[in-house]
């Protein structure tokens, strides 16, 4: 079944009629238009910054795109697309336009995923939240691969839900979207593992384990070039030689000193996914001193905002967990990326960064939306 034609399912696939189809379509059109405006507005106002220049370097603009493009383990797919876009224009708007388009396209996918997991109303609220999300808009205006990653993570999670819960035949859709997600950014592997852990029991009961295994083999074969590039990077960068247990190592041994990993990274990541980078301490404050001290100066704002987010998330999680599969998917897609990114940081392989767990943004948004929907509302409210 196509990713765009499944019935409105919630509560393990049960059909819901909480909002009319016409209302949902009108609201979605308006949200996509608003989302496009927010992402394309002043897209070229700022000059390219250092991280964007790294992407442009990987894209080899003005040169040829050969096999060496795969050596960019940060995301060869995005770099390749930027390479071809640059043949038309190298303006900031053109180069950032891919991210803006991916960010805009994510809005209807979030609606579909939220609708399938918990009904149309939750889908519409989730689409509204992702439309105005400071985190999503931020990466939709950068020449980086994270907006594309979030889009593909949303699509692959939607396909996984429909295979494992709704019982549809979205195998090819899953294979394509997960493969593209892996080529967009290797952190998609965290999401792949999360999907597998979520679905293994359900697939066994549905007698679909062999089909899932075959799909995973196809994805594995399609990503062999990427895995070879990863192995070359591990050898060339002497990754094995720098592996230490971060809390037990000297600061000089760590990739980024004491900011390689901090226990504050986990709550900060969730806070940032809800409010973006502009509420509370900035990145400069967090990286030039004690993260705890940086937050102390913003407690008057951070504490009430964090409490509001926690309440919304918990309300949504309780609602989704009562529904069954939706809650278990949320747990898998949040816990696995966090554990994987934390392990890499603790072993001094890759410093922890919120963007490395961006694959969980779709379920975070949907959980917050479920929390909003669970609040009491007046009779006759949509």
N, C-alpha and C positions, 0 to 999 in steps of 0.2 A: 504494500500500500504506500502511496506517496506520502512524504512528510507533510504535505499541505492538505491532505484530504481526509484525515482521520476524523471520526466523529468526536463530539465534545465529551471527553471522558474524564472522570474524576473518581476518587475512591476506588482504586484498583480497577479502573476501566468502566465504572458505572456511568451511564449517560446522565448528564445534568442539563437542566433548562433554566439556570438561574438568571440569565440575561438573554434577551432575544438576539438572534443572529444579526438582524438589521442594526440594532444598537451597537453590537460589538464591532461590526464592520465600519460604521460611521466613526466610532471612537478611535479605532485603529488607524483609519486614514488620517484623522487629525493628529494622532500621536506621531505617526511617521513623518508628517509634514513638520511638526514641531521639532522632532528629533533631528531631522535634516537641517533645519534652520540653526539649531544650537551647535551642531557639529561643523557646519560650513561657514558660520558667521565668523568673520575676521580670521579665516583659516591661514592667510598668509601675512598676518599683521606682525608676527614675530619672526626674527631670523632663525635659521636652523641652529640647534644647540648640539653639544658634543655627542650625545647618544644618537641623535639623528644622523650626524656625520658618520658615525660608525656604520649605520645601515647603508648610507650612500657609498661608503668605501666598499662594503661587501657586495653591493650591486654592480660595482665596476662600471659606473656610468661613463659612456664615451668609449669603452673598450668592448671586448667580446666576453660573452658569458659561456665559459666552458665547464669542464668537469670540476674545476677547482671551486665552482660556486657551492658545491655540496660541502666543502670544508667549513662553511659558515654554519656551525651547529646551532647558532642562535635562531636560525630560521631561514633556510635557503629559499623556500617558496616566496616569502614576502620580498626578499632581496631580488629574486628573479622578476617578480611583477614590477618592482620599482625600476629595474633595469629597462624594461620595455616601455613603461610609462615615460621615462626620461627621454626616450627617442622622440616623443611628441612635445614634451615641455619639461624643463628643469626648474620651474617656478615652485615656490613653497606650496602654493595652492595645489598644483598638479601632483607633487610628490606626497603631500598629506591627504590628497583626495581619496586615495585607496582606503586609508584608515577611516575617514569620515563616511565613506560608502559602507564599509563593513560595520561600523557602529550603527548606522541607520538601519541596515538590513537585520541587525540583531534584534531590533524592537519587535517585529512580528514573530520572530522565532521564539522569543521569550514569552510572548502571548500564547503561542501554541503549546509550549512546554507547560506553562502555568495552568492553562485550560485543561490539558490532558491530565495533569497531576491533581488538580483540585477544583476544576470548574471554571466557567467563563469569567466570573467576577474576579477571581484570583488572578486569572490570566491578564485581565485588563488592568488591574492594579499593578501587577508585576511589570507590564509593558509601560505603564506610566512612570514607575520608579526607575526603570532602566533608561527611559527617555530623558529624564532630568538628572540622572546619576552623575555627580561631579567626577567620579572615578572613570566611568565609561566615556564621558565627554572628553576628559583629559587625554585618554589614549586614542580617542578618535581624531585628535588634532596633532598627532605626532607621526613622524616618519619612522615608526617602530611597528613591530609585528603583533603587539598585544591586542589591538582592536580586532584584527583578523583572527587571532587565536580565540578570543571570546566568542566571536561569531561562530566559528567552527566547533568550539566546545559546546555551544548551545545546540547546534544542529546534531552533533553526535549524541549528546545526552537525550535529545528528543527521540532520535532513532533507537537508542538503547531502551528507553522507557517503552516505546511502542513494541519492541521485540519481546521484552522481558515481562511486561505487565499487560499490555493490550493484546498481545499475541499476534501482531501483524508480521508481515514478511519484509521488514525494512533492512534485510541483511546487506544488500548492496549499498543502500544509503549509508548504513553505519560504516561499512568498509571504506567507502569513498571519503566521508567526512572525517573519520578518525585518521585515515592516512594523510589527508590534507592538513589536519590539525598538527600531527607529528612533524610534518615538513614545515609547518608554520613556526612551531616552537616545541622543543623537546619536553617541556613541562606537561604537554598533552599526555605523555606516558603515565603521569600520575592519575589523570582522568581515566585512561584506559584501564588501569588497574582497579580504580574505584568502581567502574562499571562492572568489571568481572566479579569483584567481591560482592557487589550488590545482587547480581543476577544469578550466581552459580546455583543457589538453592532453587530459585524459581524456574530456571532453565531445566534443571533435573526433573522437577515435577511436571514440566510441560514436554518432556522428552525432546529437548532441543539442544542438549549439551554438545552433540556432535556438530550441529550446524554452527553453534557459537565457536567451537574449536576450529572448524574449517574457515570461518570468517577471520579469526585471529591469525591463522596461518597465512591467509591472503594478505592481511595487513602487514604481517611480519616480512613476507617476501617483497612486498612493494616498498618497504622501508629499509631493505638491505643496504642500499647505497648510503643512507643516512647513518645507519649503525656502523658501517665501515669508517665513515668520516669521524664518528664519535670515538671509535677505537684509536684512530690516528691522532685525534686531539689529546686523548688520555696519555698516549705515549710521548707526543711532542711536548706537551705541557708538564711532563713529569708529575702527573697528578698523584701517582702512587707514592712518590717521595715526600709529598707535603701532607699526607694524611696523618692527622693527629686528633686526639680528643680535645676539642677546643677548650673546655673548662679547665683541663689539666695542663695546657700548653702555655708557654710564654707568649706574651702579646706580640713579640717580634716574629714568631712563627706563623701567626695567623694572617690570612689574606687581607683582612681589613681591621686588624687589631681587635679591640674589644667590641667593635660593632659587627664582627663577622656573624655573631648570633647573640641575641639578648632575649631573655624570657618575655620581655615586653613586646617582642616582635609579633607574637600571636594575637594578643588583644588589639595591638596597633593595626594589624592587617585587617581585622574585622571592622574596626572603627573607620579605617581608610576606605574600605569598600562601600561603606554606607555614606560617608561624608566627603570623601576625596581628600586631597592633600592640603586644602586651604583652611580647614578648621582645626585649630590646635597648633602645636609646634610644627615648624617647617622642616624640610629635609636637612637644611644646613645646621639647624639647632640639634637635630638628632645625631648627626654624624660628627659634630665637632666637640661634643661633650657627653655628659651622662644623659642617656635617654630619660631616666627618671627625673633628673633635674629639669630637663626640657619641658616635661609634662607639668611639673609643679607650678610653673609660671602661668599655665593656662587652665588650671583646675576649675576656675569659675565657669569656664565654657565647656571644657571637655567632660566633666563629671555629669552634668545634667544631660548633655547630648548622648553620652555613652549609656546612661540609664535608660533613656528613651529608646535607643537602639536595642538594648538588651531586652527590655520589656516586649518590644515589637517582635524581636526574633523568637523569644521564648513562647509567646502566644502563638506565633505561626508554627513553630516546631511542634508544640503540643497538638495543634489541630491536624497537622500533616501526619504526625506519628499515630494519632488515633485512626487516621484513614488507612494506615497499614504501609503499603509499599512506598508511598511518597516520603514518609519519615525516614525509612531505611535508606532511601536513595540520598536524602540530604546528609545523613550521617556519613555515608561512604564518600560522597563527593567533597565533603569538607574535611573529614579526618585524614583520609589517605594523602591528599596533597600537602596538608600541614605536616604530617609525619615524615613524608619523603623530603620536603624542602628543609625541615628541621634537621633530619639526619645528615643531609649533604652539608649543612652549615656546621653542625657539631663535629663532623669529620674533616672540616676545613677544605672541602671540595668546592663549594660554591656559597658565598655569603647569602644569608637569608634576605629576601626582598619580597614585598607584598605582590609584586607583579609576577613572581614565580608561582604563585598560587591563584593567579587570575582565572584559572579554569573553573574555580568554584563560584565565581560571581553569579552565574545564572541561578544556582540553587539558593544562594544567599538572598538574592532579590526576590525569588519566589517565596521563600520562607517569610521574609518581611511582609510581602503582599498578603500571605495567608494570615499573618498577625493582624493586619489592618482589616481584612474582611471579617475576622472573628470578633471585632469590636461591635457592640450593640449599635444598631442603626434604626432610624425612625421608619415607621411603616410607609411603604411606597417609595423608599429610597432605592435607587438602582442597585 
